[in-house]
Amino acid sequence: MYSFFTLIFLAQTAHAAPGMSEQQMQQMMLNAEKAQQCFSKFKKSDFDELEAKGKKMESEIKALCAAGKRDEAMSTAMKYSKQMYSDPKMKEIRKCGELMQGATAGMPQAYMPPTEEEQDEAGHICDDM
């Protein structure tokens, strides 16, 4: 029986399958299994906690933007982004995600403000929310 992550992975890659070799498909399945094992280290509460923090931060940043406190909103977003980037759980989750690139579409994710580099390219956080 296939696991949830394996099924997601298969659904995401089904459209790419026609040009893939048997060996490439086997490698993708192996990666999906590795990712499943990696993600199984986490409890649902770990993901729920990260998602709740992200939603809270998103609300806080939107409120700052709405109040015209653009500099404070940007500062808050960048501080949160740095915290999330260095958070040990997020580091492990990113490692697991690398095994299933593109296979996590549609799954709940914590709000992640853009990095400084992305922000420089994109503009101000208040203009993106």
C-alpha positions as CSV (number, residue, x, y, z in Angstrom):
1,M,0.0,0.0,0.0
2,Y,1.3,3.4,-0.9
3,S,1.8,6.1,1.7
4,F,0.2,9.5,1.6
5,F,3.5,11.2,0.5
6,T,4.1,8.5,-2.1
7,L,0.7,9.1,-3.6
8,I,1.2,12.8,-3.7
9,F,4.5,12.3,-5.3
10,L,3.0,10.0,-8.0
11,A,0.2,12.5,-8.7
12,Q,2.7,15.3,-9.1
13,T,5.0,13.4,-11.4
14,A,2.4,11.6,-13.5
15,H,2.3,14.3,-16.1
16,A,6.1,14.1,-16.5
17,A,6.2,10.3,-16.7
18,P,5.8,9.9,-20.5
19,G,9.4,11.0,-21.1
20,M,10.9,9.2,-18.1
21,S,12.8,6.0,-18.1
22,E,12.1,3.1,-15.8
23,Q,15.2,3.9,-13.9
24,Q,14.2,7.6,-13.4
25,M,10.7,6.5,-12.2
26,Q,12.4,4.1,-9.7
27,Q,14.6,6.8,-8.5
28,M,11.7,9.1,-8.0
29,M,9.9,6.4,-6.0
30,L,13.0,5.9,-3.9
31,N,13.2,9.6,-3.2
32,A,9.5,9.7,-2.2
33,E,10.1,6.9,0.3
34,K,13.1,8.7,1.7
35,A,11.1,11.8,2.0
36,Q,8.3,9.9,3.7
37,Q,10.7,8.5,6.3
38,C,12.2,12.0,6.8
39,F,8.8,13.6,7.3
40,S,7.7,10.8,9.7
41,K,10.2,12.3,12.3
42,F,7.7,15.1,12.8
43,K,4.4,15.2,14.6
44,K,1.4,16.9,13.1
45,S,1.7,19.4,16.0
46,D,5.1,20.5,14.7
47,F,3.5,21.5,11.4
48,D,0.5,23.0,13.1
49,E,2.7,25.1,15.3
50,L,4.7,26.4,12.4
51,E,1.6,27.2,10.4
52,A,0.0,29.0,13.4
53,K,3.2,31.1,13.9
54,G,3.1,32.0,10.2
55,K,-0.5,33.0,10.2
56,K,0.0,35.1,13.3
57,M,3.0,36.8,11.8
58,E,1.2,37.4,8.5
59,S,-1.7,39.1,10.4
60,E,0.8,41.2,12.4
61,I,2.6,42.3,9.2
62,K,-0.7,43.1,7.5
63,A,-1.9,45.2,10.5
64,L,1.4,47.1,10.4
65,C,1.0,47.8,6.7
66,A,-2.6,48.9,7.2
67,A,-1.5,51.3,9.9
68,G,1.0,52.8,7.5
69,K,4.0,51.4,9.5
70,R,5.8,50.1,6.4
71,D,9.3,50.2,7.8
72,E,8.2,48.4,10.9
73,A,6.3,45.8,8.8
74,M,9.4,45.2,6.7
75,S,11.7,45.0,9.7
76,T,9.3,42.5,11.4
77,A,9.0,40.4,8.2
78,M,12.8,40.2,7.8
79,K,13.3,39.3,11.5
80,Y,10.7,36.5,11.2
81,S,12.2,35.3,8.0
82,K,15.7,35.0,9.6
83,Q,14.2,33.2,12.6
84,M,12.4,30.7,10.3
85,Y,15.5,30.2,8.2
86,S,17.6,29.3,11.2
87,D,14.9,27.4,13.1
88,P,16.1,23.8,13.6
89,K,12.7,22.3,12.7
90,M,12.5,24.3,9.5
91,K,16.0,23.2,8.5
92,E,15.0,19.6,8.9
93,I,11.7,20.2,7.0
94,R,13.6,21.8,4.2
95,K,15.9,18.8,4.0
96,C,12.9,16.5,3.7
97,G,11.3,18.7,1.2
98,E,14.4,18.6,-1.0
99,L,13.7,14.9,-1.5
100,M,10.3,15.6,-2.9
101,Q,10.7,18.8,-4.9
102,G,7.4,19.9,-6.2
103,A,5.5,17.1,-4.4
104,T,4.2,19.2,-1.5
105,A,2.0,21.5,-3.6
106,G,-1.3,22.1,-1.9
107,M,-0.1,21.1,1.6
108,P,-0.5,23.7,4.4
109,Q,2.7,25.7,4.9
110,A,3.8,28.3,7.3
111,Y,3.9,31.8,6.0
112,M,7.4,32.7,5.0
113,P,8.2,36.3,4.3
114,P,10.6,36.8,1.4
115,T,14.3,36.7,2.1
116,E,16.2,40.0,1.9
117,E,17.4,39.1,-1.6
118,E,13.9,38.2,-2.8
119,Q,12.6,41.4,-1.1
120,D,15.1,43.6,-2.9
121,E,13.9,42.1,-6.2
122,A,10.2,42.1,-5.4
123,G,9.7,45.5,-3.6
124,H,8.1,46.2,-0.2
125,I,6.4,43.5,1.9
126,C,3.3,45.8,2.2
127,D,3.0,45.9,-1.5
128,D,2.9,42.1,-1.7
129,M,0.2,41.4,0.9
